[in-house]
Amino acid sequence: MAETTANDSRLFTPYNMSKFNLSHRVVLAPMTRCRALNGIPGPALATYYQQRSTPGGFLISEGTAVSPTAPGFPHVPGIYTKEQVEAWKKVVDAVHAKGAIIFCQLWHVGRASHQVYQPGGAAPISSTNKPISRRWRILMPDGSYATYPNPQALQTSEIPEVIDQYRQAALNAIRAGFDGIEIHGAHGYLIDQFLKDGINDRTDEYGGSIENRCRFLMQLVREVTVAIGSDRVGVRMSPAIDHLDATDSDPLGLGLAVIQGLNKLQIDQGAKLTYLHVTQPRYTAYGQTESGRPGTEDEEAQLLRTWRRSYQGTFICSGGFTRELGIQALAEDGADLVAYGRLFISNPDLVLRFKLNAPLNKYVRKTFYTHDPIVGYTDYPFLNKANKGQATLSRL
């Protein structure tokens, strides 16, 4: 093992993210883990997040359902009932006890759900009546996989109610003690289903032009920032990601339109959002299957760097990053912070391991979405507890 050198030390330098003073640039990315039995975060979540907390570190929670219609996985947490809010308080307190900062990712999967997860067995809601193709499968409560059903397109008059669910969820997150929230507008879920022209086939003011397709997100962000303050709100987008058939004919233009809207909102409100979080184009081919390769330099220069230059605020990137790729992104001013997912799953002390350039535990993919509160969740060894020479490098 070798200590961090001057060439890669920026990963471990402080950063002022809005009103939050971070001690390093390594962020815990939001990841679905399916350990909140019946939608209630329990002691296992408190242990999991505390394990990955460092003084001055920044964590983003797993996707957290904003309403009863929001889930699309078994045993994902919610933030829409008093019981859920009270349960989250214990998780947040455990993170704060380590001196870390944590945001709650607000999530609605839209059409990426199934009747089994919906109240009364209703069809999932979306921007469209078109289902996700059979290329994709949904994880069912019994561990099997099924095809996605036909969704029910929201009526124009129903959209304000969904926006209000996000607003109320944001207020609930603050009541639970979270330092802020991230609006999940990425990866083919509900907001992305409005943004992408490969999905959105609406003919009202929420469909058609880029401006119209961005309207749902912009109205939602405005309502949430008014409710809890711009300095407690982050937004995640993935214009170039085709996860769950979320394709767009002009990813670059879509990303710029979202950024233009967010920049304008910041000017109008006289305050910046906490950050913009963008997933790398390589997320699907490389990060999900591990069979691809990172995006080309031209691709990343055209997309991420253009968005980075355009956004007026803190920029977080994520998606298949290694220690070296994270160092490179910061050195080339491609981001302010780098979020890590699967490497954090199997290495609760990832920040220390990165700093020492130490070997990494290999993650076990088959335990990503199981419900065991320990195995594959809180039982990965820390560096000082791993047998010397037995920690193995992950594939990413």
C-alpha positions in Angstrom: 0.0 0.0 0.0 1.1 3.5 -0.8 0.0 6.8 0.7 -1.7 9.3 -1.6 0.7 11.5 -3.5 0.5 15.1 -4.4 -0.7 14.2 -7.9 -3.9 12.6 -6.7 -4.4 14.4 -3.4 -7.4 16.5 -4.7 -9.7 13.5 -4.0 -9.0 14.1 -0.4 -9.0 17.8 -0.2 -11.8 19.8 1.5 -14.7 21.3 -0.5 -17.4 23.8 0.4 -20.7 22.4 -1.0 -23.2 25.2 -0.4 -23.3 25.5 3.4 -21.7 22.1 4.0 -18.0 21.9 4.6 -16.8 18.5 3.2 -13.4 17.1 4.3 -12.9 15.1 1.0 -14.5 14.6 -2.4 -15.5 10.9 -2.2 -19.3 10.7 -2.1 -21.5 7.7 -1.3 -23.8 7.3 -4.3 -27.5 6.4 -3.8 -28.0 2.7 -4.3 -31.1 0.5 -3.9 -30.4 -2.2 -1.4 -33.9 -3.6 -0.5 -33.2 -3.9 3.3 -36.0 -1.7 4.6 -38.6 -4.4 5.4 -42.1 -3.2 4.6 -40.8 0.2 3.7 -39.5 1.0 7.2 -35.7 1.7 7.6 -34.5 -0.4 10.5 -31.3 -0.9 12.6 -29.5 -2.5 9.6 -29.7 0.7 7.6 -28.4 2.7 10.6 -25.4 0.3 10.7 -24.9 0.3 7.0 -24.8 4.1 6.6 -22.8 4.7 9.7 -20.2 2.2 8.5 -19.7 4.3 5.4 -19.6 7.7 7.2 -16.5 9.7 7.8 -16.1 13.1 9.5 -17.0 15.7 6.9 -18.0 13.0 4.4 -21.1 13.2 2.2 -23.6 10.4 1.8 -26.7 10.2 -0.5 -29.3 7.7 0.7 -30.8 5.0 -1.4 -33.8 5.9 -3.5 -36.6 6.7 -1.0 -40.3 6.4 -2.1 -42.2 9.7 -1.9 -45.6 8.1 -1.9 -47.4 4.7 -1.8 -47.3 4.6 -5.7 -43.6 5.3 -5.9 -41.8 1.9 -5.2 -40.8 -0.6 -7.9 -38.6 -2.9 -5.8 -39.3 -5.0 -2.7 -38.5 -3.5 0.7 -37.4 -0.1 -0.3 -37.8 2.7 2.3 -40.3 5.4 2.1 -40.6 8.9 3.5 -44.3 9.5 3.4 -45.6 8.2 6.7 -44.9 9.3 10.3 -43.5 5.8 11.1 -41.0 6.1 8.3 -39.9 9.5 9.3 -39.4 8.4 12.9 -37.4 5.3 11.7 -35.2 7.5 9.5 -34.3 9.7 12.5 -32.2 6.8 13.9 -30.4 6.3 10.7 -29.6 10.0 10.3 -28.5 10.2 13.9 -26.0 7.4 13.4 -24.5 9.2 10.4 -24.3 12.5 12.2 -22.7 10.8 15.2 -19.7 10.1 12.8 -19.7 13.8 11.7 -21.0 13.1 8.2 -23.6 14.8 6.1 -26.5 12.9 4.5 -29.1 13.8 1.9 -32.3 11.7 1.2 -32.8 10.8 -2.4 -36.5 11.3 -3.3 -37.7 8.7 -5.7 -40.7 7.7 -7.8 -40.1 4.9 -10.3 -43.2 5.8 -12.4 -43.8 3.0 -15.0 -40.8 1.0 -13.7 -43.1 -0.7 -11.2 -45.7 -3.4 -11.2 -49.3 -3.9 -9.9 -47.9 -5.9 -7.0 -46.2 -2.8 -5.6 -49.2 -0.5 -6.3 -52.0 0.3 -3.9 -55.0 -1.8 -4.8 -53.1 -3.5 -7.6 -53.5 -0.5 -9.9 -51.4 0.2 -12.9 -48.2 2.3 -12.3 -48.3 5.9 -13.3 -46.1 7.5 -15.9 -45.9 10.3 -18.5 -47.1 7.7 -21.0 -49.2 4.6 -21.6 -46.3 2.8 -23.2 -44.7 0.0 -21.1 -41.0 -0.7 -20.7 -39.9 -3.2 -23.3 -39.3 -6.9 -22.6 -35.6 -6.2 -22.8 -35.9 -5.3 -19.1 -37.3 -7.3 -16.2 -38.7 -6.2 -12.8 -37.6 -7.8 -9.6 -40.7 -9.2 -7.8 -41.2 -9.7 -4.0 -40.5 -13.4 -4.2 -37.2 -12.9 -6.0 -38.5 -13.9 -9.4 -38.5 -11.5 -12.4 -41.4 -10.4 -14.5 -42.2 -8.1 -17.5 -43.2 -4.5 -16.9 -47.0 -3.9 -17.2 -48.7 -1.1 -19.1 -48.7 2.1 -17.1 -51.4 4.7 -16.8 -50.4 8.1 -18.2 -51.1 10.9 -15.6 -53.8 13.3 -16.5 -52.6 16.9 -16.7 -54.8 17.6 -13.7 -53.1 14.9 -11.7 -49.6 16.2 -12.0 -49.8 18.8 -9.3 -50.6 16.1 -6.8 -47.5 14.2 -7.6 -45.4 17.4 -7.4 -46.9 18.0 -3.9 -45.9 14.5 -2.9 -42.3 15.4 -3.6 -42.7 18.6 -1.6 -44.1 16.8 1.4 -41.5 14.1 1.2 -38.8 16.8 1.3 -40.4 18.4 4.4 -40.5 14.9 5.9 -36.9 14.3 5.2 -35.9 17.5 7.0 -38.1 16.5 9.9 -36.2 13.2 10.0 -33.0 15.1 10.4 -31.6 14.8 6.8 -29.3 17.6 5.8 -31.1 17.9 2.5 -32.6 15.9 -0.4 -31.7 14.8 -3.9 -34.4 14.8 -6.5 -33.9 11.6 -8.6 -34.5 12.7 -12.1 -32.4 10.0 -13.7 -32.2 6.4 -14.9 -35.6 5.9 -16.5 -37.7 6.7 -13.5 -40.7 9.0 -13.3 -39.0 12.3 -13.9 -36.9 10.9 -16.6 -40.0 9.5 -18.2 -41.1 13.1 -18.7 -37.7 14.3 -19.8 -36.9 11.8 -22.5 -38.5 12.0 -26.0 -38.1 8.3 -26.4 -40.7 7.8 -23.7 -42.8 11.1 -23.4 -45.5 11.1 -26.1 -47.7 13.6 -24.4 -49.6 16.3 -26.3 -50.2 18.7 -23.4 -47.9 21.2 -21.8 -45.7 18.5 -20.4 -44.9 16.9 -23.8 -43.4 17.7 -27.2 -40.7 20.4 -27.0 -37.7 20.2 -24.7 -39.1 23.0 -22.7 -42.4 21.2 -22.1 -40.7 17.9 -21.3 -38.6 19.8 -18.6 -41.6 21.4 -17.1 -42.5 18.7 -14.6 -38.9 18.7 -13.2 -38.7 22.4 -13.1 -42.0 22.8 -11.3 -41.1 20.1 -8.9 -37.7 21.6 -8.1 -39.3 25.0 -7.6 -41.8 23.7 -5.1 -39.3 21.7 -3.2 -36.8 24.6 -2.9 -39.5 26.9 -1.7 -40.4 24.3 0.9 -37.0 23.6 2.4 -34.5 26.0 0.8 -32.4 25.8 -2.3 -29.3 25.1 -0.2 -30.7 21.8 0.8 -31.6 20.5 -2.6 -29.6 18.5 -5.2 -30.8 17.2 -8.5 -29.7 14.1 -10.4 -30.1 13.7 -14.2 -28.8 11.2 -16.8 -29.6 12.5 -20.2 -27.3 10.0 -22.0 -28.4 6.9 -20.1 -30.8 4.4 -21.8 -31.7 2.5 -18.6 -35.2 1.2 -18.8 -35.6 2.4 -22.4 -35.0 6.0 -21.3 -33.6 7.2 -24.6 -33.5 10.7 -26.1 -32.8 11.9 -29.6 -30.6 14.7 -28.3 -29.0 13.9 -24.9 -26.6 16.9 -25.1 -29.4 19.3 -25.8 -31.6 17.8 -23.1 -28.9 18.1 -20.5 -28.3 21.7 -21.4 -32.0 22.4 -21.3 -32.2 21.0 -17.7 -29.2 23.0 -16.7 -30.5 26.2 -18.3 -33.7 25.7 -16.3 -31.8 25.1 -13.0 -29.5 28.0 -13.6 -32.5 30.3 -14.2 -34.3 29.0 -11.1 -31.1 29.7 -9.1 -31.1 33.3 -10.4 -34.8 33.8 -9.8 -34.5 32.6 -6.2 -31.3 34.3 -5.5 -29.7 31.1 -4.2 -27.9 28.1 -5.6 -29.0 24.5 -5.4 -26.6 22.3 -3.4 -25.5 20.5 -6.5 -26.2 18.8 -9.8 -25.4 15.1 -9.9 -24.9 13.6 -13.4 -24.4 9.9 -14.3 -21.6 9.1 -16.8 -22.6 7.8 -20.2 -20.6 4.6 -19.5 -23.0 3.7 -16.6 -25.2 1.4 -18.7 -22.6 -0.5 -20.9 -19.8 -0.5 -18.4 -21.2 0.1 -14.9 -24.2 -2.2 -15.1 -22.9 -5.2 -17.1 -19.1 -4.9 -16.5 -18.8 -6.2 -20.0 -18.3 -2.8 -21.8 -15.6 -0.3 -21.6 -15.5 3.4 -20.5 -16.9 5.9 -22.8 -14.5 7.5 -25.3 -12.7 10.7 -24.5 -14.7 12.5 -27.3 -18.0 11.2 -25.8 -17.2 12.4 -22.3 -15.8 15.7 -23.5 -18.9 16.4 -25.6 -21.4 15.6 -22.8 -20.1 15.8 -19.3 -17.6 18.5 -19.8 -20.2 20.6 -21.7 -22.7 20.2 -18.9 -20.0 20.8 -16.3 -19.1 24.1 -17.9 -22.7 25.1 -18.3 -24.0 24.5 -14.8 -23.5 27.3 -12.3 -22.8 25.3 -9.1 -21.4 22.2 -7.6 -21.1 19.3 -10.0 -21.1 15.7 -8.9 -20.3 12.9 -11.4 -20.9 9.1 -10.9 -21.1 5.9 -12.8 -18.3 3.2 -13.0 -15.6 5.3 -11.4 -12.4 3.8 -10.0 -10.0 5.6 -7.8 -7.9 6.5 -10.8 -10.8 7.7 -12.9 -12.0 9.8 -9.9 -8.6 11.4 -9.5 -8.5 12.1 -13.2 -12.0 13.7 -13.3 -11.0 16.1 -10.5 -7.6 16.8 -12.0 -9.2 17.7 -15.3 -11.9 19.8 -13.6 -14.5 17.5 -14.8 -16.3 17.5 -11.5 -16.1 18.9 -7.9 -17.1 15.6 -6.3 -17.1 12.0 -7.4 -19.8 9.5 -6.2 -19.1 5.8 -5.8 -21.6 3.0 -5.6 -20.7 -0.6 -5.8 -17.1 0.0 -4.5 -18.7 1.5 -1.4 -21.0 -1.6 -1.0 -18.1 -3.9 -0.4 -15.7 -1.4 1.2 -17.3 0.5 4.0 -14.0 2.2 4.6 -13.5 3.1 0.9 -12.2 6.6 1.7 -9.4 5.2 3.8 -8.6 2.5 1.2 -8.5 5.1 -1.5 -6.3 7.3 0.6 -3.8 4.5 1.2 -4.3 3.1 -2.3 -5.1 -0.2 -0.5 -6.7 -3.3 -2.1 -10.5 -3.5 -2.3 -12.9 -6.1 -1.2 -14.7 -7.6 -4.2 -18.4 -7.1 -4.1 -20.9 -9.9 -4.4 -23.5 -8.9 -7.0 -26.0 -11.6 -6.0 -26.5 -10.0 -2.6 -27.2 -6.5 -3.9 -31.0 -6.8 -3.7 -31.5 -9.5 -1.1 -33.1 -8.7 2.3 -30.6 -10.2 4.7 -29.7 -7.4 7.2 -26.1 -8.6 7.5 -24.9 -10.8 4.6 -23.7 -8.7 1.7 -24.8 -5.6 3.5 -23.0 -4.9 6.8 -20.5 -7.8 6.9 -17.9 -6.6 4.4 -14.6 -6.3 6.4 -12.8 -3.1 7.2 -9.2 -2.8 6.2 -8.0 -3.2 9.8 -10.1 -6.4 10.1 -9.3 -8.0 6.8 -6.6 -10.7 6.7 -3.4 -9.4 5.2 -3.3 -10.1 1.5 -6.8 -11.5 1.3 -8.6 -8.3 0.2 -9.1 -8.5 -3.5 -9.4 -5.9 -6.1 -12.9 -5.4 -7.5 -13.4 -5.5 -11.2 -14.3 -1.8 -11.2 
